[in-house]
Amino acid sequence: MAAERELPTHFSPAELEAPLYQSWLERDYFSANANSEKPPFCIVIPPPNVTGSLHIGHALDHTLQDTLTRRRRMQGYEALWLPGMDHAGIATQNVVEKQLAQQQPPKSRHDLGREEFIKKVWEWKAESGGAILDQMKRLGDSVDWSRERFTMDEGLSRAVLTIFKRLYEKELIYRAERIINWCPRCLTALSDIEVEHSDDAGEFVQVRYGDDQLNITVATTRPETMLGDGAVAVHPDDDRYKHMIGKEVLLPLVNRMIPIIADELVEPEFGTGAVKVTAAHDPNDFEMGRRHNVPMIVIMNEHGVMEGTGTEFDGMDRFDARKAVVARLREMGRVVSEKRPYVHAVGHCSRCDTTVEPRLSMQWFVKVAPLAKAAGDAVRNGLVKIEPEELAPRYFEWVDNMHDWCISRQLWWGHRIPVWYGPNGEVQVVGPDDKAPIGDGWVQDPDVLDTWFSSALWPFSTLGWPDKSADLAKFYPTSVL
């Protein structure tokens, strides 16, 4: 007679779930076969950051993906749920830099040098990165661990080099000076998605430019940037200022004469209807500046410190300079009105919460217009279907209003931009099967690519692209996400 087993009074998930999941893995329940004749079903997991950990949103999302995948398996499909991680350029570099700063004596990445620092990041990744993958196992995710990928692994790096060279040769990647989101603490450009806007209490100041012969009042929330003004702009149909268009007005503090220009971007109802044009420190001003040939005057260094203005404010932090500039204008009797607190949306770095500074900078960009049009047309022509259909307008709002994507980051951790510069101004893009140029004066671009440049390739780079792999032939295009 079998021995009686007493039923435990409490259910203990940890005692049951870990051995059960291990038995599933040992029996290879989740591995997909690219040579199977079954119909394919594939989800490649949206890659979580290597620095991340699961939260309730992940738990919900993974439950949905797991349910869809398990259902298709039971229905006789060759189901692949492919796991992996994103190298998370800024976040991962920040983690390792903080560890170095806590050493005695404290160190920076510059103390180690680029190669040694990157080794340290790989060591951190091996020891501490990827906690989220262990959490996925504890959730019971039915992913195919034999196909686990990482955006910095050899295969995905090959895909990055391939697509960069192809886009460059099609003139869809270019290098130019443009206004970008700059973090003065992380010391790198940021994409729009890495900027989080919040309503901050600032000030709204109206300042009188000019002299007794000609003067005009402008309104601004960033008075410190007036030191780099190249013009004052008004709307061409604003009767208050039509007689001033084409004339010059004195810029206070720097005592420089600047033109009054007419541009339809100006909103006559905002403030005084006259705005300062600081083309090197504001995206709208930059566009106006290009239309009207306004000089691009950079007045801050990469740390957000005033520099090169030739005034008493050089050397000041941008926020200290803001107060000092207003105080000095007030002494001069040029402040017409002040409103504080003035609550308005301000961008912050999503990694460190530092206020982002729009900054003119030489960067690499993707020309998105033809790519975005193709993505929009795919839905309009029925090649791709949005579910549910009522969300299609949201998709078009996004895809039809893109601007060129800044893909270069001033970091060390990531896919280094595969461009070499020669001693006589030569530029050479090196693909995965090319040899880098060797010789005196040839140097590689120091920047790395935005993490999303590699993540954007994830649905097919994880399946073996650019090679014609069995996985790519079987499972691409993917079924969900």
Disulfide bonds with the S-S distance in Angstrom:
none
